[in-house]
Structures are given as C-alpha cells and as structure tokens.
C-alpha cells in the first residue's frame, strides 16, 4: 500500500427530513447566497420549495441560477460566475445531482480567479481559492456531494473535462433518499452504473496489500447489485434508495482509492462520447466498462478479475482462469443490461465515422497512456471504441 493523506471534511446530514438542518448551517456560514439547480425536477417536485423555505427562515438574501444541464455546460458556469461577482455572493448551495453540484464547484473556483475558469480544466492553472459550496442531493450517482471533483462540458469545442481539488469538497451535504423518489427509473439505473464504475476505477489496480480498500469496494459493489434493481423497480423503496445514495457517496469520497494507483480510463473514454452525443454518463459507462474489461484481460490482470468474480459475483474458480474471468465480465454486462442500459455505442446513436475522432481526443488530452491498471496506448483506445460499437 502506498502512503496517502485523507481528510473527508464534508459534514453529512443523512435521512428523512434532514432538510431542517439547512437553515442553521446557512445562518452560520452565508451572508449572500446563490442557489444552483437543474432544469425542472427540483422545482417541479417541491424540493426547491423546501430549500427556499429553509433559506427564507435565515433572512439571507439569495439569488437563483437554474437550468443546469445533465452534462453541465461551461456557459452556465460563466453565467454563475458573473452573477456571483455582480451580487457579491459568498456561498453557493447546489440543489440537484452531480451535474448541478459540479457546476456549483466550477462557479465557486471561477469567482476567485482572474482568468478563464476553463484554465483549471486544461491544467493551465491550479485552483488556489474558492467560495464555499454545499449540496442538497437529489440523485445518487456522481458522489460529488462528498468530494472535490467536477466534470464540465465545453460545447463549442465538444470537450468534457474533469478536475479534482480538496478545496472544493462541499462543506456540508444533505442526503435525503426521499428526494430521489421522483427521479425516473432510467436515471436511477444510470446512477447505479455510475457508482459501480467509480468503484471499478479504484478497485482494478496493480497495487498489492490493499485489502482494506478492496474489501470496502467489494461491499459497495454488492450493495449496488442487491439494491440497484430494487431502487429502479420501486421508486418509493426508501431502504434501497438509501443504500444506493450512501454507497454513491462512499464510492468516491476518497476512502477506497487512497494508497493505490487508480485507473479512470473508462471515464476518460466515456467523456468523449457524452461530450459529442450528450449521452447520460452512466449509460456510456455501461457500454464501455465491460469492453474495457475484455480488452485489458491478460496474464498480468487475470488474477484481479478472478478476485472480483469470486468475491462480488460468487463465480467459482476453475482451472481455466481466463474462462472464469470472462464469465465474471459477462455477469457484469448482464447486470447492466438488466437495469435497462445500452450495450453498444450504436444503441445510443453513435456514428461509426466518429469513433476515431473520439478515441484520438481521449488520448490527446491526457497524453501518453490512458489508465494505470493496464495502460492503454492510442491503438488500444481505438480498438475499444470499435469493439464497443
């Protein structure tokens, strides 16, 4: 296990009715507030009404920025930065899923920077300061409510880039599973896949002696497998929605990835897909993840797939280790399909002529090899795109 530092600073309010904690938290932290929300659902289903009701109790002046897209756009970030500067905002509250929270984080660091906030995503600058951010979560998927990560899409150049910094961990987040009841089944399913693949990206590693991280990761995966279908099938199954919500937060808060080299190649490839085709992130990951597994399966990686199969899917080991590994990969693909996820890029409208462009963009931005479990060269990335088609 490698050395690491970890400080999970986000204060979590989890469970029914925890929105009542919002007024006290804001009163202690904010003077002028920006509320960032999505396009419709938080307002339509009364969640935003609950939030504003709490905000009004504090008598803190507030402004709203709504209409954030599922793959959040840089233009909305620019508008948020402009509004914060104009109104001298000192605290940002995100009400929504990962896209809304990511937008709030990007706004928060952009306000404090004299240049273009996009510089942070292209690595031309580093985040050194930001407004504080908090979240009221409405969709379990990204884990953004408990980490400093964000992903933003620049539509004019069809780029979808990620950024992570401890400065942008939310200071507090309110996680009420009831607020996910109104989320359509398809998006709940996409969220479950997103959580699973976040775990894969940290679980599949060549580092040794990481049993603590790996056993935690396997437990979270088994929660997704057990409770994901229930959460999809029964919108008001509180227990399953709660299990998935908490699993999503723990999957990407830093707990299971520290002390090891993590991968993220699948995410980098999917970002190029959703940057061009605006595919829901979890759906894209459901396509790429099993294909990536098949591509990286070799003598150096097979033992990890055997471990994953045995501990997560109860796949018995056989003399033919590769046969066992492929059976495990097939179970992964079958699970995603059972949730209603697409299996191929052509299923989401991708044109074959765009495959090379997406593969090359993935390689160009990150430079060198993609991933760490089995580093992918440009040739590998292109083969994965074609195999996924």
SULSULCOR-V695065 format. One line per field, one symbol per residue. phi: phi as a letter, one per 40 degrees, with the letter a starting at -180 (. if undefined). burial: + if it has 16 or more other ideal C-beta (glycine too) atoms within 10 Angstrom, else -. A space follows every 10 residues. Layout:
phi=???
burial=???
//
This chain:
phi=.ccababccc cbbbhcgccc ccdcccdcbb babbbbacca cccccgcccc ccdcccccgc cabbbbgccd bdccdccdcc cdcccccfcb abbcbicdcc cccccccdcc ccbcccdcdc ccgcabcbaa ccbbabcbac acgccbabca bbbbccbfbb bbabacdbcd caabbbdccc dccdddcccd cccdcdcdcd ccccaccbfb dccccccccc cccccccdcc cccbdbcdcc cccccccccc cbchccbcga ccbgcccccc dcccccbfcd dccccccccc cddccccacc bccccccccc cbbfcccbcc cccccccccc cccccccccg ccbbcccbgc cdcccccccc ccccccggcb gbcadccdcc ccccccccc
burial=---------+ -++----++- -++-++--++ --++++++-- +++---++-+ +--++--+-+ -+-+++-+++ ++++-+++-+ +-++----++ ++++++++++ ++++++++++ +-+---++-+ +---+-+--+ ++++++++++ ++++++++++ ++++----++ +-+++-++++ -+++++++++ +++---++++ ++++++++++ +++++----+ --++-+++-+ +-+++-+++- ++----++-+ ++++++++++ ++++++++++ -+++++++++ +++++++-++ ++++++++++ +++++++--- ++-++++++- +++-+----- +--+++++++ +++-++--+- +++-+--+-+ ---++--++- +++-++---+ ++++-+---+ ++-++--++
//
